[in-house]
Amino acid sequence: MRSAVLLGFLALYGCATAPGYRSSAVQPPASFRGTTDSDGTASVRYVATTASPAPGAAADATVPAGPSSDYWERLGDTTLFRLISEVLRANLDVRSARARVSAARSDRVRSVLDLTPSATLAAGYSRQRLSTASFPGAFGAFPDQNVWDAGLNASWDLDVFGGIRHTVQARGALADVAQEDLRDVQVTLTAEVARAYFELRGAQEQLQVARQNAENQRRTFDLTRERLDAGRGSAFDTERAQAQLSSTLASIPAREAQVAASQYRIGTLVGRSPTDVARELEQTAQLPPLPEVTSIGTPDAVVRYRPDVASAERFAAAQGALVGAAKAVTCRGSPSAERRAMPRPNSIRWETGGRCATPSGR
C-alpha cells in the first residue's frame, strides 16, 4: 500500500514539474583587450573586469542599466532632441511594437485570471404553442406555454499539475520579449535619426563651404581674366582658374542632393511629410559637440543588455515554461458526474454536471 501511495505521489510530482529555465552561466575572462589613444599614439592595454558571478548564479543577476535616457538632451541640440522625441512617439514601427507589448501583457492577464474561479450566468424566456399536427390523434388546441430558462455555470481549475502556472510564466516571458523588441526598435530608430541628422548637418556645412569656394574661385577667375586682357597674365592661369571654378560648381548639385536626401530620410522616420520636415531643417546649424562617454561596464554586461540578446534569452525562458504547460496537459484529468432533469412547461430545470479531460496519447 505504501508503495502504491509513493508511486502515486511520484507520478503527481512528475506531472507537476517541468525543466526550469536557468540563464546561461558563461564565465567571462578576467580581462579584456582595449585600445587607448594618447598624444596621437595608439596603445594596447588589458582592462580587468569586476568579479563575475559563479556559474549558476547568473539567473539572479540584474540587467545592467543602459545609457542615460537624457543622453540626446545632453548634446545641447534642441532640434535633434525634438526629432528623437518625435520618432519615439509617432513612428509607425514604434507604435506597432507598443501595440504588441500591450497585447502580450493582456495575454498574461488573461492567463492569470484562469487561476481564479469563473462563473457564467445565462437567462432566457420564450412563449410557444405546440401544434396538434405534431401529435396524431390529438384534438383541440394546446395551451400557450411560457418557458423561462436560467443557468449558472461555475468552475474553478485548481491547477494541480501546474499547467496554468507554467502558462502564466510563459506569457510573462513573452511579454518581456515584446518589451525587448520594442526597445530594439527604439534604439534602432533613434540611431537612424541621429545618423541622418549628423549627415544632414555635415552635408549642409560641406555645401556652404563649396558655395564659398565657388564664390572665391569666381573672383579669382575674373581677376586672372582681367590680367590676361591687360596683357599682364597668361592664358594658362586663366584656364586653370576656370577649371577649378567649374569643378567646384559641379560638386554643388551633389551636395544639395545629399542634403535633400537626409532631410527626406528624417521626415520618413518621424512619420511626417518629408517636405514639411525638410522646410524645418533648411537652416544650417553646427554639429553638436559630443559629451564624454561614461563607463558602460564590462563587455559581457554590454552584450547582455543588447535588446536582441535579452529578447532571445526571455524567449528561451518562455519555451521552457510552455514545455511545462504541455506536460501538465498530458497528465491532467478530472472525474465527472452528471444529473439532468427533463423540464416541464412552466417548471424550473436544474442541471449539474462535470467534465473529464484525459490525454489522447501519441
C-alpha positions as CSV (number, residue, x, y, z in Angstrom):
1,M,0.0,0.0,0.0
2,R,2.8,2.4,0.9
3,S,4.5,1.6,-2.4
4,A,1.3,2.4,-4.3
5,V,0.9,5.7,-2.5
6,L,4.6,6.6,-3.1
7,L,4.3,5.8,-6.7
8,G,1.2,8.0,-6.9
9,F,2.9,10.9,-5.3
10,L,5.9,10.4,-7.7
11,A,3.6,10.4,-10.7
12,L,1.9,13.6,-9.5
13,Y,5.2,15.2,-8.9
14,G,6.4,14.2,-12.3
15,C,3.4,15.8,-13.9
16,A,3.6,19.0,-11.8
17,T,7.2,19.7,-12.5
18,A,9.0,20.9,-15.7
19,P,12.6,21.8,-16.5
20,G,13.1,25.3,-15.0
21,Y,14.9,27.9,-17.1
22,R,18.4,28.9,-15.9
23,S,20.3,31.7,-17.5
24,S,23.5,30.8,-19.2
25,A,26.4,30.7,-16.8
26,V,29.2,31.8,-19.1
27,Q,32.3,32.8,-17.1
28,P,33.8,35.9,-18.8
29,P,37.6,36.2,-19.0
30,A,39.5,38.1,-16.3
31,S,40.5,40.9,-18.6
32,F,39.5,42.3,-22.0
33,R,41.8,43.9,-24.6
34,G,41.2,47.6,-25.2
35,T,42.9,50.4,-27.1
36,T,43.5,54.0,-26.0
37,D,44.9,57.0,-27.8
38,S,47.4,59.2,-26.0
39,D,49.0,62.1,-27.9
40,G,48.1,60.5,-31.2
41,T,49.8,57.3,-30.4
42,A,47.7,54.1,-30.2
43,S,48.5,51.8,-27.3
44,V,47.0,48.5,-26.3
45,R,46.1,47.6,-22.8
46,Y,44.1,44.9,-21.0
47,V,41.2,46.1,-18.9
48,A,40.5,44.0,-15.8
49,T,36.8,43.1,-15.2
50,T,35.0,43.0,-11.9
51,A,34.3,39.8,-10.1
52,S,31.9,37.7,-12.1
53,P,29.2,35.6,-10.5
54,A,29.8,32.0,-10.1
55,P,28.2,29.6,-12.6
56,G,24.6,29.1,-11.9
57,A,24.2,32.5,-10.2
58,A,23.7,34.4,-13.4
59,A,20.0,33.8,-13.3
60,D,19.6,36.1,-10.4
61,A,21.8,38.8,-11.9
62,T,20.0,42.0,-12.7
63,V,20.2,43.6,-16.1
64,P,22.7,46.5,-16.1
65,A,21.4,49.9,-16.5
66,G,21.7,51.2,-20.1
67,P,22.8,54.6,-21.3
68,S,21.2,57.5,-19.6
69,S,17.8,58.5,-21.2
70,D,18.9,62.1,-21.3
71,Y,21.9,61.4,-23.5
72,W,20.5,63.1,-26.5
73,E,19.4,66.1,-24.4
74,R,22.9,66.5,-23.0
75,L,24.2,67.1,-26.5
76,G,22.6,70.5,-26.3
77,D,21.0,70.4,-29.8
78,T,17.3,71.1,-29.3
79,T,16.4,70.2,-32.9
80,L,18.0,66.7,-32.6
81,F,16.3,66.1,-29.2
82,R,12.9,67.2,-30.7
83,L,13.4,64.8,-33.6
84,I,14.4,61.9,-31.3
85,S,11.3,62.5,-29.1
86,E,9.1,62.7,-32.2
87,V,10.3,59.4,-33.7
88,L,9.8,57.6,-30.3
89,R,6.3,59.0,-30.2
90,A,5.0,59.0,-33.8
91,N,6.9,56.4,-35.8
92,L,4.7,53.6,-37.0
93,D,7.2,50.8,-36.2
94,V,7.4,52.1,-32.6
95,R,3.6,52.3,-32.3
96,S,3.3,48.7,-33.7
97,A,5.8,47.5,-31.2
98,R,4.0,49.2,-28.4
99,A,0.7,47.5,-29.5
100,R,2.5,44.1,-29.4
101,V,3.7,44.8,-25.9
102,S,0.1,45.7,-24.8
103,A,-1.3,42.5,-26.4
104,A,1.4,40.4,-24.7
105,R,0.6,41.9,-21.3
106,S,-3.1,41.3,-21.9
107,D,-2.5,37.7,-22.7
108,R,-0.6,37.4,-19.4
109,V,-3.5,38.9,-17.5
110,R,-5.9,36.5,-19.1
111,S,-3.7,33.6,-18.1
112,V,-3.6,34.9,-14.5
113,L,-7.4,35.0,-14.5
114,D,-7.5,31.3,-15.3
115,L,-6.3,30.7,-11.7
116,T,-9.4,32.3,-10.3
117,P,-12.9,30.9,-10.1
118,S,-15.2,31.7,-13.0
119,A,-19.0,31.9,-13.3
120,T,-21.3,32.4,-16.3
121,L,-24.9,33.4,-15.8
122,A,-27.4,33.0,-18.7
123,A,-31.1,33.6,-18.8
124,G,-33.8,33.4,-21.5
125,Y,-37.6,33.4,-22.0
126,S,-39.8,32.1,-24.7
127,R,-43.5,31.7,-25.3
128,Q,-44.7,28.8,-27.5
129,R,-47.7,26.7,-28.6
130,L,-47.4,23.2,-29.8
131,S,-49.2,22.2,-33.0
132,T,-51.8,19.4,-32.9
133,A,-50.4,18.2,-36.3
134,S,-47.3,17.0,-34.5
135,F,-49.4,14.6,-32.3
136,P,-51.6,12.3,-34.3
137,G,-54.9,11.6,-32.7
138,A,-54.8,14.8,-30.6
139,F,-57.9,17.1,-30.7
140,G,-58.3,20.7,-29.9
141,A,-55.6,23.3,-29.4
142,F,-52.8,23.1,-26.9
143,P,-52.5,25.9,-24.4
144,D,-49.7,28.5,-24.7
145,Q,-46.6,27.7,-22.7
146,N,-44.2,30.2,-21.1
147,V,-40.7,28.8,-20.8
148,W,-38.1,30.6,-18.6
149,D,-34.6,29.4,-18.7
150,A,-31.8,30.4,-16.3
151,G,-28.4,28.9,-15.8
152,L,-25.3,29.4,-13.7
153,N,-22.1,27.7,-14.7
154,A,-19.3,28.0,-12.1
155,S,-15.9,26.4,-12.4
156,W,-12.5,26.6,-10.8
157,D,-9.4,24.9,-12.0
158,L,-7.2,24.1,-9.1
159,D,-4.2,23.7,-11.3
160,V,-2.9,20.6,-9.5
161,F,-0.4,19.8,-12.2
162,G,0.8,23.4,-12.7
163,G,-0.4,23.9,-16.3
164,I,-1.9,27.3,-15.8
165,R,1.1,28.4,-13.6
166,H,3.5,27.5,-16.4
167,T,1.3,29.2,-18.9
168,V,1.4,32.4,-16.8
169,Q,5.2,32.2,-16.6
170,A,5.4,31.7,-20.4
171,R,3.1,34.7,-21.1
172,G,5.1,36.8,-18.7
173,A,8.3,35.9,-20.6
174,L,6.7,36.6,-23.9
175,A,5.6,40.0,-22.6
176,D,9.3,40.6,-21.8
177,V,10.2,39.5,-25.3
178,A,7.8,42.1,-26.7
179,Q,9.2,44.7,-24.4
180,E,12.8,44.0,-25.5
181,D,11.6,44.1,-29.2
182,L,10.2,47.5,-28.5
183,R,13.5,48.7,-27.1
184,D,15.3,47.2,-30.1
185,V,13.1,49.2,-32.4
186,Q,13.6,52.4,-30.3
187,V,17.4,52.0,-30.3
188,T,17.5,51.3,-34.0
189,L,15.3,54.3,-35.0
190,T,16.9,56.8,-32.7
191,A,20.3,55.8,-34.1
192,E,19.0,56.1,-37.6
193,V,17.6,59.6,-36.9
194,A,20.8,60.7,-35.2
195,R,22.9,59.4,-38.1
196,A,20.7,61.1,-40.7
197,Y,20.8,64.3,-38.7
198,F,24.6,64.3,-38.4
199,E,24.9,63.5,-42.1
200,L,22.5,66.4,-42.8
201,R,24.5,68.9,-40.8
202,G,27.7,67.7,-42.3
203,A,26.3,67.9,-45.9
204,Q,25.0,71.4,-45.2
205,E,28.4,72.5,-43.9
206,Q,30.1,71.0,-46.9
207,L,27.6,72.7,-49.2
208,Q,28.2,76.0,-47.6
209,V,32.0,75.6,-47.9
210,A,31.6,74.6,-51.6
211,R,29.5,77.7,-52.3
212,Q,32.0,79.9,-50.6
213,N,34.9,78.3,-52.5
214,A,32.9,78.8,-55.7
215,E,32.5,82.5,-54.9
216,N,36.2,82.9,-54.1
217,Q,37.2,81.0,-57.3
218,R,34.9,83.1,-59.4
219,R,36.6,86.2,-58.2
220,T,40.0,84.6,-58.9
221,F,38.9,83.7,-62.4
222,D,37.7,87.3,-63.0
223,L,41.0,88.6,-61.8
224,T,43.1,86.3,-64.0
225,R,40.9,87.2,-67.0
226,E,41.4,90.9,-66.3
227,R,45.1,90.4,-66.1
228,L,45.1,88.4,-69.4
229,D,43.1,91.2,-71.1
230,A,45.6,93.8,-69.7
231,G,48.5,91.7,-71.1
232,R,49.9,91.0,-67.6
233,G,48.7,87.4,-67.2
234,S,48.9,84.1,-69.1
235,A,46.2,82.0,-70.7
236,F,47.3,79.1,-68.6
237,D,46.4,80.8,-65.4
238,T,43.0,81.8,-66.7
239,E,42.2,78.3,-67.9
240,R,43.3,76.8,-64.6
241,A,41.1,79.2,-62.6
242,Q,38.2,78.4,-64.9
243,A,38.7,74.7,-64.5
244,Q,38.8,75.0,-60.7
245,L,35.6,77.0,-60.7
246,S,33.8,74.6,-63.0
247,S,34.9,71.6,-60.8
248,T,33.6,73.3,-57.6
249,L,30.3,74.3,-59.3
250,A,29.8,70.7,-60.5
251,S,30.1,69.4,-56.9
252,I,27.4,71.7,-55.6
253,P,24.4,69.7,-57.0
254,A,25.7,66.5,-55.4
255,R,25.9,68.3,-52.0
256,E,22.4,69.6,-52.5
257,A,21.1,66.2,-53.3
258,Q,22.8,64.8,-50.2
259,V,21.2,67.5,-48.0
260,A,17.7,66.8,-49.5
261,A,18.1,63.0,-49.1
262,S,19.0,63.4,-45.4
263,Q,16.0,65.8,-44.9
264,Y,13.6,63.4,-46.5
265,R,15.0,60.4,-44.6
266,I,14.4,62.2,-41.3
267,G,10.9,63.1,-42.4
268,T,10.1,59.5,-43.2
269,L,11.5,58.3,-39.8
270,V,9.5,60.8,-37.8
271,G,6.3,59.8,-39.6
272,R,5.5,63.3,-41.1
273,S,5.6,64.7,-44.5
274,P,9.2,64.9,-45.7
275,T,8.5,68.2,-47.4
276,D,7.5,69.8,-44.1
277,V,10.4,68.4,-42.2
278,A,12.8,69.5,-45.0
279,R,11.4,73.0,-44.7
280,E,12.1,73.0,-40.9
281,L,15.7,71.8,-41.5
282,E,16.7,74.3,-44.2
283,Q,18.5,76.5,-41.7
284,T,22.2,75.5,-41.4
285,A,23.5,74.6,-37.9
286,Q,26.7,73.4,-36.4
287,L,27.3,69.8,-35.4
288,P,26.7,69.4,-31.6
289,P,29.8,68.6,-29.5
290,L,29.8,65.0,-28.3
291,P,29.9,64.5,-24.5
292,E,32.4,62.3,-22.7
293,V,31.4,58.6,-22.9
294,T,30.6,57.3,-19.4
295,S,31.5,53.9,-18.2
296,I,29.3,51.2,-19.7
297,G,30.5,48.3,-17.6
298,T,32.2,45.1,-18.7
299,P,31.8,43.7,-22.2
300,D,29.7,40.8,-21.0
301,A,27.3,43.2,-19.3
302,V,27.0,45.2,-22.5
303,V,26.2,42.1,-24.5
304,R,23.5,41.0,-22.1
305,Y,22.0,44.5,-22.2
306,R,21.6,44.3,-26.0
307,P,17.8,44.1,-26.9
308,D,18.2,41.2,-29.3
309,V,20.2,39.2,-26.8
310,A,17.8,39.9,-24.0
311,S,14.8,39.1,-26.2
312,A,16.3,35.7,-27.2
313,E,17.0,34.9,-23.5
314,R,13.4,35.7,-22.5
315,F,12.1,33.7,-25.5
316,A,14.1,30.7,-24.3
317,A,12.5,31.1,-20.9
318,A,9.1,31.2,-22.4
319,Q,9.7,28.0,-24.4
320,G,10.8,26.2,-21.2
321,A,7.6,27.3,-19.4
322,L,5.5,26.1,-22.4
323,V,7.1,22.7,-22.1
324,G,5.9,22.5,-18.5
325,A,2.4,23.6,-19.6
326,A,2.2,20.9,-22.3
327,K,3.5,18.3,-19.8
328,A,0.7,19.2,-17.4
329,V,-1.9,18.9,-20.1
330,T,-0.9,15.3,-20.8
331,C,-1.3,14.4,-17.1
332,R,-4.4,16.4,-16.4
333,G,-7.8,14.6,-15.7
334,S,-10.9,15.1,-13.6
335,P,-13.8,12.8,-12.8
336,S,-17.2,13.7,-14.0
337,A,-20.8,13.2,-12.9
338,E,-23.9,14.5,-14.5
339,R,-27.5,14.5,-13.5
340,R,-30.2,16.0,-15.7
341,A,-33.9,16.5,-15.1
342,M,-36.3,16.8,-18.0
343,P,-38.1,20.2,-18.0
344,R,-41.8,20.6,-17.9
345,P,-43.7,23.6,-19.1
346,N,-43.7,26.4,-16.5
347,S,-41.2,24.5,-14.4
348,I,-37.7,25.0,-13.2
349,R,-34.9,23.0,-14.7
350,W,-31.9,22.0,-12.7
351,E,-28.7,20.7,-14.2
352,T,-25.5,19.5,-12.5
353,G,-22.5,18.2,-14.4
354,G,-18.8,17.7,-14.6
355,R,-16.1,17.4,-17.2
356,C,-13.4,14.9,-17.8
357,A,-10.2,15.6,-19.7
358,T,-7.7,12.8,-20.4
359,P,-4.7,12.7,-22.6
360,S,-5.3,11.4,-26.1
361,G,-1.9,9.6,-26.3
362,R,0.5,9.6,-29.2
